[in-house]
Amino acid sequence: MSLDPHLAFARRMDRVDGLAHYRKRFAGAETDLVYFDGNSLGRPPLSAIERMGDFMRDGWGERLIRGWDEAWLQLPVEIGDRIGRAVIEAKAGQTVIGDSTTVLLYKLARAAVDAQVARDPRRREIVVDTDNFPTDRYVLDGIADERGLKLRWIDVDTSTGVTSEQLAEAVGPETALVVVSHVAYRSAYLADAPELTRIAHDAGALIMWDLCHSAGSVPIRADAWGFDLAVGCTYKYLNGGPGSPAFAYVRDDLQAVLTQPIQGWFGTRDMFAMGPDYEPEPSIRRFLSGTSPIVAMLPMEETLAMIEEAGMPALRAKSVALTSFAITLADDWLGPLGVTLASPADSEERGGHVTLHHPAMREVTARLWQRDVIPDYRDPGGLRIGLSPLSTSFEEVHRGLAATRDVLKTVLLERAGLA
């Protein structure tokens, strides 16, 4: 019997993959489980597991409160600078690890609109698209209510995202802030970040980028593209672990202009002076608030070391190869069953995941989980496949899509009363 040509291709790709050796550095990668959710929660690095044990015993257990003076107070900026350098191409002093993604979105968006209204009272609109991630939309809706502003919605196709034409039509002299996801969470549409940034700036608006689905998967040039603000999570492609703190980018010339709304002692000029009045730190640290979540910051450093070693261009090249292979398998195996691609076919417009559409996908996803094949489901009818370039193999993609084909066939036969 001849070998399945797709399987032969997968094995050949794994043999020549320059990043293949990183896979064995992740817990669980050696098992038969197929993990298609690296864009939602990345696998833990083995070195992070060992490091956390060492930290609990030595860093915390032995050094105790001395750890703050010896290292921990500087970690939010030190790790932020590593993300800036290795992941988003931002010079030092502009990126910091802080709170959850939601809290950082609130801080930066509130600071941005307040500054814009103070500069020009006409600027009372926030532009956001209807398919942006729910947290982004909810936070912005709350800020609009809080500050008496208006949301201007861009109605987008859920299989794509915000285009330059749509943004150019939406912005104007009343725009305070534009908020866009670099990679759309549902479709994986990769926005033209430099062009959308230019359009926002030409209208006199600030722009904030949500980097949650691109950081660690898609090259980002925050400084070169002229970003004002950005927020990204660290538990997806940076493998920080469940609920690991997010990062915030604030361009250096904006830091003294923006007043962040959650004033806490970690953002003060002299936190141990504990004076009667809040005096913000002039640097990126002013966007911190309360005590930094040190334990939750440490795991991501292990992945950052791998990204620094491998380089984002290599990660992007493998990401494109993985998603392209997944689309090929879906076309050949799932297309005849009525599955359609709900992500851009062009890799230049696609991030690190692929969404496949069929009305039966909610049930298919549930059954796949029972078989240790772990994608996730997103309405309407979307099975989402997230492929982390450091920890995913081509043969794993083949196994997962083969299982998806078999399960979907079974579901369709059952619904037709033929099984």
TAUR-V808847 format. One line per field, one symbol per residue. phi: phi as a letter, one per 20 degrees, with the letter a starting at -180 (. if undefined). burial: b if it has 24 or more other ideal C-beta (glycine too) atoms within 12 Angstrom, else e. Layout:
# TAUR-V808847
phi: ???
burial: ???
This chain:
# TAUR-V808847
phi: .ffgfffffgfffffeffdgffgfedfnfeeefeddcfecbffffgffffffffffedfefeelffgfffbffeggeffgfffgfeddlcfgnccbecdfgfffgfgffffffffffffbgfecddebefdfggggffffffffffdmdcedededffecafdffffgfeeafefebdccefcffeemgefeffffffffffeneecddedgecfnccgccgffemgebbcbeceefelfogmffedcdcggfefeeedfedfcffdefcfeflffdecfffegffeecegfeggfefgffffgfffffenfgfffffgfffffffffffffedgfenecedcfffffdceeccdddageffffgfffgfdmddecdcfemdeddddfffdddfffffffffffgfffgffffffemdc
burial: eeeeebeeebeebbeebebbebbebbbbbeeebbbbbbbbbbbbbbbbeebbeebeeebeeeeeeeeeeeebebbbbbbbbbbbbbbbbbeebbbbbbbbbbbbbbbbbbbbbbbbbeeeeebbbbbbbbbbbebbbebbbebbeebebbbbebebebbbbbbbebbeebbeebbbbbbbbbbbbbbbbbbbbbebbebbeebebbbbbbbbbbbbbbbbbbbebbbbbbbbbbbbbbbbbeebbbbbbbbbebbeebbbbbebbbbbeebeeeeeeeebbebbbbbbbeebbbbbbbbbbbbbbbbeebebebbbbbbbbbbbbbbbbbeebbeebebbbbbbeebebbbbbbbbbbebbbebbebbbeeebbbbbbeebbbbbbbbbbbbbbbbbbbbbbbbbebbbebbeeeeeee
